[in-house]
């Protein structure tokens, strides 16, 4: 089976944005200074990461 692009084939864009935002948060946080998980991230940072994820998906989808 050929590899299928999740961006191109998703039926749940908001879910994909949330998943990407969480992965971006987890990849960038300093676990020594900021041990908080995505669920505990302040609302500002959740909103910011969702914005980054949304723009990333748009850019890659238009690619």
Short mmCIF file of the C-alpha atoms (twelve columns), coordinates in Angstrom:
data_MODEL
# 
_entry.id   MODEL 
# 
loop_
_atom_site.group_PDB 
_atom_site.id 
_atom_site.type_symbol 
_atom_site.label_atom_id 
_atom_site.label_alt_id 
_atom_site.label_comp_id 
_atom_site.label_asym_id 
_atom_site.label_seq_id 
_atom_site.Cartn_x 
_atom_site.Cartn_y 
_atom_site.Cartn_z 
_atom_site.pdbx_PDB_model_num 
ATOM 1  C CA . UNK A 1  0.000   0.000  0.000  1 
ATOM 2  C CA . UNK A 2  1.343   3.418  -0.919 1 
ATOM 3  C CA . UNK A 3  2.077   5.992  1.776  1 
ATOM 4  C CA . UNK A 4  -0.882  8.327  2.238  1 
ATOM 5  C CA . UNK A 5  -0.434  11.926 3.323  1 
ATOM 6  C CA . UNK A 6  -2.319  12.603 6.571  1 
ATOM 7  C CA . UNK A 7  -2.792  16.243 5.674  1 
ATOM 8  C CA . UNK A 8  -4.364  15.375 2.324  1 
ATOM 9  C CA . UNK A 9  -6.550  12.540 3.592  1 
ATOM 10 C CA . UNK A 10 -7.688  13.707 7.036  1 
ATOM 11 C CA . UNK A 11 -11.381 13.873 7.850  1 
ATOM 12 C CA . UNK A 12 -10.610 15.676 11.122 1 
ATOM 13 C CA . UNK A 13 -8.475  18.743 10.457 1 
ATOM 14 C CA . UNK A 14 -8.975  20.124 13.984 1 
ATOM 15 C CA . UNK A 15 -7.850  16.808 15.464 1 
ATOM 16 C CA . UNK A 16 -4.760  16.820 13.262 1 
ATOM 17 C CA . UNK A 17 -3.994  20.412 14.308 1 
ATOM 18 C CA . UNK A 18 -4.334  19.464 17.989 1 
ATOM 19 C CA . UNK A 19 -2.073  16.431 17.559 1 
ATOM 20 C CA . UNK A 20 0.588   18.450 15.742 1 
ATOM 21 C CA . UNK A 21 0.392   21.260 18.330 1 
ATOM 22 C CA . UNK A 22 0.926   18.749 21.142 1 
ATOM 23 C CA . UNK A 23 3.868   17.139 19.360 1 
ATOM 24 C CA . UNK A 24 5.396   20.563 18.703 1 
ATOM 25 C CA . UNK A 25 4.988   21.492 22.385 1 
ATOM 26 C CA . UNK A 26 6.499   18.221 23.572 1 
ATOM 27 C CA . UNK A 27 9.454   18.531 21.190 1 
ATOM 28 C CA . UNK A 28 10.339  22.100 22.215 1 
ATOM 29 C CA . UNK A 29 9.848   22.261 25.961 1 
ATOM 30 C CA . UNK A 30 12.834  22.012 28.273 1 
ATOM 31 C CA . UNK A 31 11.950  19.187 30.626 1 
ATOM 32 C CA . UNK A 32 14.370  20.491 33.269 1 
ATOM 33 C CA . UNK A 33 12.958  24.027 33.332 1 
ATOM 34 C CA . UNK A 34 9.367   23.393 32.198 1 
ATOM 35 C CA . UNK A 35 8.273   19.867 33.057 1 
ATOM 36 C CA . UNK A 36 4.615   20.578 32.233 1 
ATOM 37 C CA . UNK A 37 2.834   18.355 29.754 1 
ATOM 38 C CA . UNK A 38 0.574   19.599 26.943 1 
ATOM 39 C CA . UNK A 39 -2.565  19.201 29.087 1 
ATOM 40 C CA . UNK A 40 -0.997  21.506 31.688 1 
ATOM 41 C CA . UNK A 41 0.323   24.111 29.243 1 
ATOM 42 C CA . UNK A 42 -1.096  27.587 29.837 1 
ATOM 43 C CA . UNK A 43 -3.990  28.499 27.508 1 
ATOM 44 C CA . UNK A 44 -1.838  31.130 25.770 1 
ATOM 45 C CA . UNK A 45 0.744   28.522 24.764 1 
ATOM 46 C CA . UNK A 46 -1.887  26.004 23.664 1 
ATOM 47 C CA . UNK A 47 -3.434  28.701 21.454 1 
ATOM 48 C CA . UNK A 48 -0.021  29.717 20.087 1 
ATOM 49 C CA . UNK A 49 1.009   26.132 19.306 1 
ATOM 50 C CA . UNK A 50 -2.343  25.429 17.616 1 
ATOM 51 C CA . UNK A 51 -1.792  28.541 15.500 1 
ATOM 52 C CA . UNK A 52 1.695   27.366 14.517 1 
ATOM 53 C CA . UNK A 53 0.355   23.887 13.746 1 
ATOM 54 C CA . UNK A 54 -2.515  25.255 11.653 1 
ATOM 55 C CA . UNK A 55 -0.203  27.467 9.592  1 
ATOM 56 C CA . UNK A 56 2.266   24.600 9.145  1 
ATOM 57 C CA . UNK A 57 -0.479  22.310 7.853  1 
ATOM 58 C CA . UNK A 58 -1.743  25.017 5.478  1 
ATOM 59 C CA . UNK A 59 1.768   25.612 4.132  1 
ATOM 60 C CA . UNK A 60 2.478   21.907 3.657  1 
ATOM 61 C CA . UNK A 61 -0.953  21.242 2.164  1 
ATOM 62 C CA . UNK A 62 -0.556  23.989 -0.420 1 
ATOM 63 C CA . UNK A 63 2.967   22.823 -1.084 1 
# 
